[in-house]
Amino acid sequence: MTCAHCGKPLTYNELGLNKKYNGAKDGALCLGCLAQKLDVPQERLLEKIAEFLRAGCLLFVENS
Ligand SMILES: [Zn+2]
């Protein structure tokens, strides 16, 4: 699976973020492209991954 925008290979956590924040109708996006689309800093998305991890969300893993 690669980013629909820039073609970068996607990590497991990036796919998880797409399930949470991107309707996936346009294809999955990498962290950088998803941050641009959502107009938030990449750091914010990384924080969200950490939050979902702490909540036990199975869409994310440590050190993906
Ligand atoms: Zn991308």
PDB file of the backbone (N, CA, C, O) and the ligand in Angstrom, with CONECT records:
HET     ZN  A 101       1
ATOM      1  N   MET A   1       0.850  -1.202   0.000  1.00  0.00           N
ATOM      2  CA  MET A   1       0.000   0.000   0.000  1.00  0.00           C
ATOM      3  C   MET A   1       0.882   1.249   0.000  1.00  0.00           C
ATOM      4  O   MET A   1       1.795   1.361   0.819  1.00  0.00           O
ATOM      5  N   THR A   2       0.622   2.169  -0.895  1.00  0.00           N
ATOM      6  CA  THR A   2       1.420   3.391  -0.971  1.00  0.00           C
ATOM      7  C   THR A   2       0.508   4.614  -0.910  1.00  0.00           C
ATOM      8  O   THR A   2      -0.698   4.526  -1.139  1.00  0.00           O
ATOM      9  N   CYS A   3       1.117   5.755  -0.595  1.00  0.00           N
ATOM     10  CA  CYS A   3       0.383   7.018  -0.514  1.00  0.00           C
ATOM     11  C   CYS A   3      -0.225   7.362  -1.874  1.00  0.00           C
ATOM     12  O   CYS A   3       0.456   7.316  -2.898  1.00  0.00           O
ATOM     13  N   ALA A   4      -1.514   7.707  -1.872  1.00  0.00           N
ATOM     14  CA  ALA A   4      -2.192   8.032  -3.122  1.00  0.00           C
ATOM     15  C   ALA A   4      -1.691   9.347  -3.708  1.00  0.00           C
ATOM     16  O   ALA A   4      -1.909   9.635  -4.885  1.00  0.00           O
ATOM     17  N   HIS A   5      -1.022  10.137  -2.886  1.00  0.00           N
ATOM     18  CA  HIS A   5      -0.581  11.455  -3.340  1.00  0.00           C
ATOM     19  C   HIS A   5       0.874  11.434  -3.798  1.00  0.00           C
ATOM     20  O   HIS A   5       1.180  11.909  -4.892  1.00  0.00           O
ATOM     21  N   CYS A   6       1.785  10.885  -2.972  1.00  0.00           N
ATOM     22  CA  CYS A   6       3.209  10.957  -3.291  1.00  0.00           C
ATOM     23  C   CYS A   6       3.839   9.591  -3.561  1.00  0.00           C
ATOM     24  O   CYS A   6       5.005   9.522  -3.947  1.00  0.00           O
ATOM     25  N   GLY A   7       3.091   8.504  -3.366  1.00  0.00           N
ATOM     26  CA  GLY A   7       3.597   7.184  -3.706  1.00  0.00           C
ATOM     27  C   GLY A   7       4.527   6.559  -2.675  1.00  0.00           C
ATOM     28  O   GLY A   7       5.095   5.494  -2.916  1.00  0.00           O
ATOM     29  N   LYS A   8       4.686   7.217  -1.522  1.00  0.00           N
ATOM     30  CA  LYS A   8       5.534   6.687  -0.458  1.00  0.00           C
ATOM     31  C   LYS A   8       4.869   5.463   0.168  1.00  0.00           C
ATOM     32  O   LYS A   8       3.653   5.448   0.358  1.00  0.00           O
ATOM     33  N   PRO A   9       5.665   4.430   0.493  1.00  0.00           N
ATOM     34  CA  PRO A   9       5.071   3.266   1.163  1.00  0.00           C
ATOM     35  C   PRO A   9       4.485   3.670   2.519  1.00  0.00           C
ATOM     36  O   PRO A   9       5.065   4.486   3.235  1.00  0.00           O
ATOM     37  N   LEU A  10       3.344   3.098   2.860  1.00  0.00           N
ATOM     38  CA  LEU A  10       2.657   3.475   4.092  1.00  0.00           C
ATOM     39  C   LEU A  10       2.958   2.503   5.218  1.00  0.00           C
ATOM     40  O   LEU A  10       3.041   1.294   5.004  1.00  0.00           O
ATOM     41  N   THR A  11       3.120   3.045   6.422  1.00  0.00           N
ATOM     42  CA  THR A  11       3.300   2.203   7.600  1.00  0.00           C
ATOM     43  C   THR A  11       1.936   1.773   8.128  1.00  0.00           C
ATOM     44  O   THR A  11       0.896   2.307   7.742  1.00  0.00           O
ATOM     45  N   TYR A  12       1.976   0.800   9.014  1.00  0.00           N
ATOM     46  CA  TYR A  12       0.749   0.313   9.654  1.00  0.00           C
ATOM     47  C   TYR A  12       0.008   1.467  10.339  1.00  0.00           C
ATOM     48  O   TYR A  12      -1.211   1.587  10.219  1.00  0.00           O
ATOM     49  N   ASN A  13       0.756   2.316  11.060  1.00  0.00           N
ATOM     50  CA  ASN A  13       0.119   3.419  11.786  1.00  0.00           C
ATOM     51  C   ASN A  13      -0.460   4.468  10.832  1.00  0.00           C
ATOM     52  O   ASN A  13      -1.488   5.078  11.125  1.00  0.00           O
ATOM     53  N   GLU A  14       0.198   4.671   9.702  1.00  0.00           N
ATOM     54  CA  GLU A  14      -0.347   5.618   8.727  1.00  0.00           C
ATOM     55  C   GLU A  14      -1.667   5.093   8.174  1.00  0.00           C
ATOM     56  O   GLU A  14      -2.602   5.864   7.957  1.00  0.00           O
ATOM     57  N   LEU A  15      -1.744   3.802   7.949  1.00  0.00           N
ATOM     58  CA  LEU A  15      -3.002   3.229   7.493  1.00  0.00           C
ATOM     59  C   LEU A  15      -4.077   3.391   8.566  1.00  0.00           C
ATOM     60  O   LEU A  15      -5.242   3.646   8.258  1.00  0.00           O
ATOM     61  N   GLY A  16      -3.673   3.241   9.833  1.00  0.00           N
ATOM     62  CA  GLY A  16      -4.612   3.437  10.940  1.00  0.00           C
ATOM     63  C   GLY A  16      -5.147   4.855  10.968  1.00  0.00           C
ATOM     64  O   GLY A  16      -6.343   5.074  11.162  1.00  0.00           O
ATOM     65  N   LEU A  17      -4.250   5.821  10.771  1.00  0.00           N
ATOM     66  CA  LEU A  17      -4.673   7.227  10.748  1.00  0.00           C
ATOM     67  C   LEU A  17      -5.666   7.465   9.621  1.00  0.00           C
ATOM     68  O   LEU A  17      -6.634   8.208   9.788  1.00  0.00           O
ATOM     69  N   ASN A  18      -5.434   6.847   8.490  1.00  0.00           N
ATOM     70  CA  ASN A  18      -6.358   7.011   7.371  1.00  0.00           C
ATOM     71  C   ASN A  18      -7.731   6.457   7.704  1.00  0.00           C
ATOM     72  O   ASN A  18      -8.751   7.027   7.316  1.00  0.00           O
ATOM     73  N   LYS A  19      -7.756   5.332   8.431  1.00  0.00           N
ATOM     74  CA  LYS A  19      -9.048   4.766   8.832  1.00  0.00           C
ATOM     75  C   LYS A  19      -9.776   5.723   9.763  1.00  0.00           C
ATOM     76  O   LYS A  19     -11.004   5.816   9.733  1.00  0.00           O
ATOM     77  N   LYS A  20      -9.005   6.444  10.602  1.00  0.00           N
ATOM     78  CA  LYS A  20      -9.614   7.347  11.573  1.00  0.00           C
ATOM     79  C   LYS A  20     -10.020   8.678  10.929  1.00  0.00           C
ATOM     80  O   LYS A  20     -11.092   9.213  11.213  1.00  0.00           O
ATOM     81  N   TYR A  21      -9.148   9.204  10.059  1.00  0.00           N
ATOM     82  CA  TYR A  21      -9.301  10.605   9.655  1.00  0.00           C
ATOM     83  C   TYR A  21      -9.547  10.834   8.176  1.00  0.00           C
ATOM     84  O   TYR A  21      -9.915  11.937   7.773  1.00  0.00           O
ATOM     85  N   ASN A  22      -9.352   9.820   7.372  1.00  0.00           N
ATOM     86  CA  ASN A  22      -9.498  10.022   5.934  1.00  0.00           C
ATOM     87  C   ASN A  22     -10.552   9.041   5.442  1.00  0.00           C
ATOM     88  O   ASN A  22     -10.468   7.845   5.717  1.00  0.00           O
ATOM     89  N   GLY A  23     -11.519   9.532   4.734  1.00  0.00           N
ATOM     90  CA  GLY A  23     -12.593   8.677   4.259  1.00  0.00           C
ATOM     91  C   GLY A  23     -12.112   7.555   3.368  1.00  0.00           C
ATOM     92  O   GLY A  23     -12.863   6.620   3.086  1.00  0.00           O
ATOM     93  N   ALA A  24     -10.850   7.634   2.913  1.00  0.00           N
ATOM     94  CA  ALA A  24     -10.227   6.606   2.087  1.00  0.00           C
ATOM     95  C   ALA A  24     -10.856   6.524   0.707  1.00  0.00           C
ATOM     96  O   ALA A  24     -10.525   5.630  -0.073  1.00  0.00           O
ATOM     97  N   LYS A  25     -11.756   7.442   0.397  1.00  0.00           N
ATOM     98  CA  LYS A  25     -12.336   7.420  -0.942  1.00  0.00           C
ATOM     99  C   LYS A  25     -11.287   7.807  -1.987  1.00  0.00           C
ATOM    100  O   LYS A  25     -11.324   7.344  -3.127  1.00  0.00           O
ATOM    101  N   ASP A  26     -10.353   8.666  -1.571  1.00  0.00           N
ATOM    102  CA  ASP A  26      -9.291   9.090  -2.488  1.00  0.00           C
ATOM    103  C   ASP A  26      -8.041   8.242  -2.343  1.00  0.00           C
ATOM    104  O   ASP A  26      -7.007   8.564  -2.928  1.00  0.00           O
ATOM    105  N   GLY A  27      -8.116   7.158  -1.572  1.00  0.00           N
ATOM    106  CA  GLY A  27      -6.934   6.362  -1.313  1.00  0.00           C
ATOM    107  C   GLY A  27      -6.241   6.835  -0.056  1.00  0.00           C
ATOM    108  O   GLY A  27      -6.448   7.961   0.397  1.00  0.00           O
ATOM    109  N   ALA A  28      -5.404   5.954   0.514  1.00  0.00           N
ATOM    110  CA  ALA A  28      -4.734   6.273   1.768  1.00  0.00           C
ATOM    111  C   ALA A  28      -3.565   7.219   1.531  1.00  0.00           C
ATOM    112  O   ALA A  28      -2.948   7.205   0.466  1.00  0.00           O
ATOM    113  N   LEU A  29      -3.267   8.044   2.539  1.00  0.00           N
ATOM    114  CA  LEU A  29      -2.193   9.025   2.438  1.00  0.00           C
ATOM    115  C   LEU A  29      -1.141   8.770   3.515  1.00  0.00           C
ATOM    116  O   LEU A  29      -1.449   8.254   4.589  1.00  0.00           O
ATOM    117  N   CYS A  30       0.114   9.141   3.211  1.00  0.00           N
ATOM    118  CA  CYS A  30       1.176   9.063   4.208  1.00  0.00           C
ATOM    119  C   CYS A  30       0.992  10.177   5.237  1.00  0.00           C
ATOM    120  O   CYS A  30       0.140  11.051   5.081  1.00  0.00           O
ATOM    121  N   LEU A  31       1.800  10.128   6.283  1.00  0.00           N
ATOM    122  CA  LEU A  31       1.653  11.085   7.378  1.00  0.00           C
ATOM    123  C   LEU A  31       1.737  12.534   6.892  1.00  0.00           C
ATOM    124  O   LEU A  31       0.914  13.368   7.269  1.00  0.00           O
ATOM    125  N   GLY A  32       2.728  12.826   6.061  1.00  0.00           N
ATOM    126  CA  GLY A  32       2.921  14.187   5.583  1.00  0.00           C
ATOM    127  C   GLY A  32       1.756  14.659   4.739  1.00  0.00           C
ATOM    128  O   GLY A  32       1.264  15.772   4.927  1.00  0.00           O
ATOM    129  N   CYS A  33       1.311  13.832   3.815  1.00  0.00           N
ATOM    130  CA  CYS A  33       0.210  14.228   2.927  1.00  0.00           C
ATOM    131  C   CYS A  33      -1.112  14.302   3.694  1.00  0.00           C
ATOM    132  O   CYS A  33      -1.946  15.164   3.418  1.00  0.00           O
ATOM    133  N   LEU A  34      -1.299  13.403   4.648  1.00  0.00           N
ATOM    134  CA  LEU A  34      -2.526  13.439   5.446  1.00  0.00           C
ATOM    135  C   LEU A  34      -2.562  14.702   6.305  1.00  0.00           C
ATOM    136  O   LEU A  34      -3.613  15.328   6.444  1.00  0.00           O
ATOM    137  N   ALA A  35      -1.426  15.077   6.877  1.00  0.00           N
ATOM    138  CA  ALA A  35      -1.351  16.297   7.689  1.00  0.00           C
ATOM    139  C   ALA A  35      -1.696  17.508   6.836  1.00  0.00           C
ATOM    140  O   ALA A  35      -2.419  18.399   7.281  1.00  0.00           O
ATOM    141  N   GLN A  36      -1.178  17.544   5.601  1.00  0.00           N
ATOM    142  CA  GLN A  36      -1.488  18.641   4.694  1.00  0.00           C
ATOM    143  C   GLN A  36      -2.980  18.696   4.386  1.00  0.00           C
ATOM    144  O   GLN A  36      -3.597  19.761   4.408  1.00  0.00           O
ATOM    145  N   LYS A  37      -3.545  17.527   4.098  1.00  0.00           N
ATOM    146  CA  LYS A  37      -4.955  17.479   3.738  1.00  0.00           C
ATOM    147  C   LYS A  37      -5.827  17.938   4.904  1.00  0.00           C
ATOM    148  O   LYS A  37      -6.809  18.655   4.711  1.00  0.00           O
ATOM    149  N   LEU A  38      -5.457  17.514   6.125  1.00  0.00           N
ATOM    150  CA  LEU A  38      -6.243  17.863   7.308  1.00  0.00           C
ATOM    151  C   LEU A  38      -5.866  19.245   7.843  1.00  0.00           C
ATOM    152  O   LEU A  38      -6.536  19.794   8.718  1.00  0.00           O
ATOM    153  N   ASP A  39      -4.763  19.802   7.290  1.00  0.00           N
ATOM    154  CA  ASP A  39      -4.279  21.115   7.720  1.00  0.00           C
ATOM    155  C   ASP A  39      -3.924  21.126   9.201  1.00  0.00           C
ATOM    156  O   ASP A  39      -4.305  22.036   9.936  1.00  0.00           O
ATOM    157  N   VAL A  40      -3.193  20.106   9.627  1.00  0.00           N
ATOM    158  CA  VAL A  40      -2.669  20.041  10.992  1.00  0.00           C
ATOM    159  C   VAL A  40      -1.186  19.698  10.910  1.00  0.00           C
ATOM    160  O   VAL A  40      -0.746  19.132   9.909  1.00  0.00           O
ATOM    161  N   PRO A  41      -0.399  20.031  11.949  1.00  0.00           N
ATOM    162  CA  PRO A  41       1.021  19.642  11.941  1.00  0.00           C
ATOM    163  C   PRO A  41       1.170  18.128  12.051  1.00  0.00           C
ATOM    164  O   PRO A  41       0.348  17.456  12.674  1.00  0.00           O
ATOM    165  N   GLN A  42       2.234  17.600  11.434  1.00  0.00           N
ATOM    166  CA  GLN A  42       2.476  16.157  11.534  1.00  0.00           C
ATOM    167  C   GLN A  42       2.599  15.717  12.987  1.00  0.00           C
ATOM    168  O   GLN A  42       2.187  14.615  13.350  1.00  0.00           O
ATOM    169  N   GLU A  43       3.183  16.608  13.832  1.00  0.00           N
ATOM    170  CA  GLU A  43       3.361  16.269  15.243  1.00  0.00           C
ATOM    171  C   GLU A  43       2.018  15.956  15.898  1.00  0.00           C
ATOM    172  O   GLU A  43       1.924  15.083  16.761  1.00  0.00           O
ATOM    173  N   ARG A  44       0.988  16.677  15.479  1.00  0.00           N
ATOM    174  CA  ARG A  44      -0.352  16.464  16.047  1.00  0.00           C
ATOM    175  C   ARG A  44      -0.843  15.055  15.721  1.00  0.00           C
ATOM    176  O   ARG A  44      -1.453  14.394  16.562  1.00  0.00           O
ATOM    177  N   LEU A  45      -0.575  14.598  14.495  1.00  0.00           N
ATOM    178  CA  LEU A  45      -1.002  13.256  14.114  1.00  0.00           C
ATOM    179  C   LEU A  45      -0.219  12.204  14.895  1.00  0.00           C
ATOM    180  O   LEU A  45      -0.770  11.175  15.286  1.00  0.00           O
ATOM    181  N   LEU A  46       1.085  12.472  15.123  1.00  0.00           N
ATOM    182  CA  LEU A  46       1.890  11.538  15.909  1.00  0.00           C
ATOM    183  C   LEU A  46       1.371  11.467  17.341  1.00  0.00           C
ATOM    184  O   LEU A  46       1.362  10.399  17.952  1.00  0.00           O
ATOM    185  N   GLU A  47       0.937  12.613  17.875  1.00  0.00           N
ATOM    186  CA  GLU A  47       0.348  12.625  19.214  1.00  0.00           C
ATOM    187  C   GLU A  47      -0.933  11.796  19.239  1.00  0.00           C
ATOM    188  O   GLU A  47      -1.195  11.060  20.190  1.00  0.00           O
ATOM    189  N   LYS A  48      -1.723  11.928  18.180  1.00  0.00           N
ATOM    190  CA  LYS A  48      -2.972  11.163  18.124  1.00  0.00           C
ATOM    191  C   LYS A  48      -2.683   9.670  18.092  1.00  0.00           C
ATOM    192  O   LYS A  48      -3.391   8.887  18.726  1.00  0.00           O
ATOM    193  N   ILE A  49      -1.633   9.263  17.346  1.00  0.00           N
ATOM    194  CA  ILE A  49      -1.262   7.847  17.312  1.00  0.00           C
ATOM    195  C   ILE A  49      -0.952   7.377  18.736  1.00  0.00           C
ATOM    196  O   ILE A  49      -1.402   6.312  19.157  1.00  0.00           O
ATOM    197  N   ALA A  50      -0.168   8.194  19.482  1.00  0.00           N
ATOM    198  CA  ALA A  50       0.194   7.829  20.851  1.00  0.00           C
ATOM    199  C   ALA A  50      -1.054   7.726  21.731  1.00  0.00           C
ATOM    200  O   ALA A  50      -1.165   6.841  22.580  1.00  0.00           O
ATOM    201  N   GLU A  51      -1.993   8.655  21.504  1.00  0.00           N
ATOM    202  CA  GLU A  51      -3.231   8.623  22.294  1.00  0.00           C
ATOM    203  C   GLU A  51      -4.041   7.365  21.995  1.00  0.00           C
ATOM    204  O   GLU A  51      -4.541   6.712  22.910  1.00  0.00           O
ATOM    205  N   PHE A  52      -4.168   7.032  20.733  1.00  0.00           N
ATOM    206  CA  PHE A  52      -4.932   5.838  20.369  1.00  0.00           C
ATOM    207  C   PHE A  52      -4.252   4.592  20.918  1.00  0.00           C
ATOM    208  O   PHE A  52      -4.920   3.660  21.365  1.00  0.00           O
ATOM    209  N   LEU A  53      -2.905   4.576  20.884  1.00  0.00           N
ATOM    210  CA  LEU A  53      -2.157   3.448  21.434  1.00  0.00           C
ATOM    211  C   LEU A  53      -2.478   3.271  22.911  1.00  0.00           C
ATOM    212  O   LEU A  53      -2.754   2.164  23.373  1.00  0.00           O
ATOM    213  N   ARG A  54      -2.439   4.385  23.647  1.00  0.00           N
ATOM    214  CA  ARG A  54      -2.722   4.326  25.082  1.00  0.00           C
ATOM    215  C   ARG A  54      -4.144   3.846  25.334  1.00  0.00           C
ATOM    216  O   ARG A  54      -4.417   3.195  26.342  1.00  0.00           O
ATOM    217  N   ALA A  55      -5.052   4.170  24.409  1.00  0.00           N
ATOM    218  CA  ALA A  55      -6.442   3.757  24.558  1.00  0.00           C
ATOM    219  C   ALA A  55      -6.639   2.290  24.131  1.00  0.00           C
ATOM    220  O   ALA A  55      -7.736   1.745  24.250  1.00  0.00           O
ATOM    221  N   GLY A  56      -5.570   1.665  23.636  1.00  0.00           N
ATOM    222  CA  GLY A  56      -5.647   0.258  23.254  1.00  0.00           C
ATOM    223  C   GLY A  56      -6.198   0.035  21.858  1.00  0.00           C
ATOM    224  O   GLY A  56      -6.656  -1.063  21.542  1.00  0.00           O
ATOM    225  N   CYS A  57      -6.160   1.059  21.020  1.00  0.00           N
ATOM    226  CA  CYS A  57      -6.680   0.914  19.661  1.00  0.00           C
ATOM    227  C   CYS A  57      -5.789  -0.004  18.833  1.00  0.00           C
ATOM    228  O   CYS A  57      -4.579   0.206  18.749  1.00  0.00           O
ATOM    229  N   LEU A  58      -6.387  -1.016  18.227  1.00  0.00           N
ATOM    230  CA  LEU A  58      -5.611  -2.025  17.497  1.00  0.00           C
ATOM    231  C   LEU A  58      -5.223  -1.567  16.086  1.00  0.00           C
ATOM    232  O   LEU A  58      -4.553  -2.302  15.359  1.00  0.00           O
ATOM    233  N   LEU A  59      -5.637  -0.371  15.702  1.00  0.00           N
ATOM    234  CA  LEU A  59      -5.225   0.147  14.398  1.00  0.00           C
ATOM    235  C   LEU A  59      -3.793   0.678  14.437  1.00  0.00           C
ATOM    236  O   LEU A  59      -3.227   1.044  13.407  1.00  0.00           O
ATOM    237  N   PHE A  60      -3.199   0.716  15.673  1.00  0.00           N
ATOM    238  CA  PHE A  60      -1.860   1.291  15.819  1.00  0.00           C
ATOM    239  C   PHE A  60      -0.958   0.370  16.607  1.00  0.00           C
ATOM    240  O   PHE A  60      -1.414  -0.398  17.454  1.00  0.00           O
ATOM    241  N   VAL A  61       0.355   0.458  16.312  1.00  0.00           N
ATOM    242  CA  VAL A  61       1.358  -0.327  17.036  1.00  0.00           C
ATOM    243  C   VAL A  61       2.487   0.597  17.459  1.00  0.00           C
ATOM    244  O   VAL A  61       2.667   1.671  16.885  1.00  0.00           O
ATOM    245  N   GLU A  62       3.241   0.183  18.455  1.00  0.00           N
ATOM    246  CA  GLU A  62       4.439   0.914  18.868  1.00  0.00           C
ATOM    247  C   GLU A  62       5.497   0.773  17.784  1.00  0.00           C
ATOM    248  O   GLU A  62       5.650  -0.302  17.204  1.00  0.00           O
ATOM    249  N   ASN A  63       6.226   1.844  17.505  1.00  0.00           N
ATOM    250  CA  ASN A  63       7.390   1.788  16.606  1.00  0.00           C
ATOM    251  C   ASN A  63       7.079   1.208  15.250  1.00  0.00           C
ATOM    252  O   ASN A  63       7.845   0.392  14.737  1.00  0.00           O
ATOM    253  N   SER A  64       5.982   1.606  14.664  1.00  0.00           N
ATOM    254  CA  SER A  64       5.638   1.140  13.328  1.00  0.00           C
ATOM    255  C   SER A  64       6.588   1.739  12.312  1.00  0.00           C
ATOM    256  O   SER A  64       6.465   1.467  11.117  1.00  0.00           O
TER     257      SER A  64
HETATM  258 ZN    ZN A 101       2.260  11.081   0.693  1.00  0.00          ZN2+
END
